Amino acid sequence: MQYAASPRRVASRYMNADLEPPLGYPGGPCHVMDRIRQNVRNTDLADDLVDDVEVGKDLSNPEAAKVYRLDQERAPDKTPFKRMLIGPHAQYRMDLRGITVPEIRIALSSFNRAFLNAKSRNDHQYNKWVDDLRRDEGVRWIDTKIGLTIIFALKPDLSIHLITTYWEEGDKPRLIDESLCD
């Protein structure tokens, strides 16, 4: 008898959000402030972090770690990558910049295609990427189709560790009062 996956099981694999609410959606300072209020139990610390976001000040890595925990995601299909690890700093940047997990998967898939193409041509860029990955310095990849830059490292178990990400046009810091957020 052949195994048939239930529609509910298939849907849960592909439709589950990475976090609730999902990373990067809808994005922006209000989204970050909501995440702070949701995840930081110490109200004084939460107020300080919200104040920083309101005036356009970046959260430091230790501050981001108080709001976000390491997130493990499914790697892009048809790549050798086993999983994606998204650290607190990268999650903060994704929320602030409105970058979603599916967009990260798209960029990683396009990197994988470019990597394999460069390998088949024995291109200089292929050798540079291999050296960068071996030294664990992180690879900077710009997906020109969607305008997204990702910086990531590859772990020995073929896990991707997302270091940071940003849109090609860069950051446009916005000052916003929390009371104006929905």
N, C-alpha and C positions, 0 to 999 in steps of 0.2 A: 504494500500500500504506500502510495506516495504522500509525503508530508505537504500539506497546503497551509501556508501562513494565513492567519486570520486577518481581515482588514484592519481590525483594531491594533494588532501587533505591528503590522507594517506601518500604519499611520503613527503609532507612538515612536517608532524608530526615527522617522523622518520629520515629524512635526513637533517634537518636544522642544521647548525653548531651552536655551542654555542656562539662563537664570530667569527669575520672575521679578520684575519685567525683564525681557530679553536685553542682552548687552547691546548698547548702541542705539536702541530704538525706544523712543523717538530721538534721543540724543540731545546734547546741549547742557548748559549749566543747570537748568531745572531738573533734568533727569539725574544729574550727579547729586544735587541737593536731596532729591527724593531717596536716592540710594543711601546717602549718608543717614538720613532720618530713619530709614528702614533697618540699617545694619549696625549703627553705633548706639550702644545702650547708654553710655555715659552722655547725659544731655549737655553738660558743659563742653565736652570735647566735640560733640555733634554741632553745637552752636558755633564753636571756633572754626570748625572745618567749613560749615556753611558760609560763615563770614568771609573766609578766604575765597571761596568759589564766587561769592557775590561781587567781590572787588576784582575778580579776574586773576587772582593769585593761584599759581599751580600748587597742587598738593605734592608734598615730597613723597618719596617711596615709602618711608615708614608710616606716613599719614594715610596713603592709599591702602596700605596693608591693614589698617584699622577698619576700613570700609569693605574691602574685597578679600576673598580667600582664593587660593589657587583653583582655577577652573580647568577641568579636563573635558575636552570635546572630541568628537569623532573627526578623524582626519579626512581630507578630500578623497573621494572615490578615485580609483584608477591611478593611485600614486603609491610609492613604496612607504609612505609615512604611516606610522601606526596610530598616532593620536596627536592632538594639539594640546599643549599646556599653555594656559593663558594666565600669567601672573597678575598680581594686584595692579602694578603700574600700567600694564597693557590694557587691563579692563577699564581702569579709570580713563585712559586716553580714548578707548573705544566709546565709552558712554559720553564723554565730553564732545567728541568729534562726530558722533552719529555713525559709527562704523559697526556693522553687524558681523556675527560669526559666519554667515553664508558669504559675505563679501571677502572675508579672510580666506575662506576655502577657495573661492574663485581665484584670488591672487596666488595662492599656493599651487593651485593646478596649473596656472599659466607659467609659474616659475618652473614647475616640473617639466612642462613641455619644452621650455627654452633650454633647460639644463640638458635634457636628452638630445635636443637638436645640436647644441654646442658640443656635446660628447661625440655625436656621430661625425661631426666635422673636425674633431680634435682641435677645437677652437681655443685660443688663449683664455677666453672668458671662462670656459669650462674648468681649466686648470686653476684659475684664480678662485672660482667658487669652491672647488675641492679643497684648496689650501685654507680658505677662510672657514670652511666647515670643520676641517681637522683641527684648526687652532681654536675653535669655539669662539671666534670673534664676532660672529653674527654676519649674516648675509643681508644686504640691502637690496630689495627687489621692488621695482616700480611696475605695476600692471598698468600699462598705458591705455588699455581699453576702458577700464573703469576709473583710472586716475588715482589709484591707491598705492601708497608705499608701505611696505611691511619690512620690518627688520626682525630676523629670527635666527635661532641657532638650531642645530640638529644634534640630538643626544645619541649616544651609542646604540640605544634600543630603537632608533629611528623615530623617536618622538620629536615633534616640532615644539620648540619653546619660543613663543611669540614674545619679543622684547618690547617693541612698540609699533605703532602704526599711525599713519596720518594721510590726509588727502593731499593730492598733488598741489593744490592751490594754497596749502598751508593753513595754519590756524588763524582764525579771526577772533581774538579775545572779545568777549562781550561782557559788559557789566550789567548785572540784572539783580533786582531785588526779589528775594524769595516770595514776598507777598504777591508778586505779579505772576507767579507760576500757578498753573491750574492744579 
